[in-house]
Amino acid sequence: VVFQLTASPLATVSGRIADASGQPVKPTRLWLLQTYGDDVRAFILALGSATAEGRFEFRNVPAGTYVLQAVSSGGPAGVGFGGARITVDGHAVSDVAVTTTAGATARGHITFEGAASAPSPESIRISVRPVDFVSSPAMGVGLAPSRVNSNGTFEAARNFGRGVLRVDAPAPWALKS
């Protein structure tokens, strides 16, 4: 294997992370993921953290396009997520603003067709799986909690970005296509 390397200008990326009300978010985990063609192609990432004031800084970032992702846990809003797309061209990128949110809640209703007895609500798991790792967390959030009620209604909280709804139920039940 033969490949060539070229010198790349390095820059500092800095800014602030806050929740929707403008308050600094702490604790926060940060990921700077390089993107290709508007998508995260490989999980080659830089890890960081924010100060108590929500300030962060990544040094020696090569030129390229990135998504900065912030995941917060704890606090009044519980788990939060926010992201920002960044282009680094060899000059410092400052004042990057990332706002975290608690995400959306998917709500709906499940019906059961056929002669088999309906499973207990506790045995059904509803989840929204991310399909876009630029607008959704690439890692670190886990599957969102869900609840299925005895009347078939459900809620799946903490959804960020685009996703696909998945339903897991015991046999013989399967999602109707």
Summary of the structure (lengths in Angstrom):
residues: 177
radius of gyration: 20.2
end to end distance: 46.7
largest distance: 67.5
contacts: 484
relative contact order: 0.20
helix: 2%
strand: 53%
